[in-house]
């Protein structure tokens, strides 16, 4: 999936294919930007000092009060 394919589809008159590919390309760019922003925000909040360990508690029974 790249811009050259999008250009080829648009030039060939494949409007539906070009539209779908453009949507996919834009969504991928948006998610890349979002991921970069999330990392930037996490570093500013936590200072990048230490990693947080996440424990898998899927097999741990839930205690009832």
Secondary structure by P-SEA (a helix, b strand, c coil): ccaaaaaaaaaacaaaaaaaaaaaaaaaaaaaaaaaaaaaaaaaaccccbbbbbbbcccbbbbcc
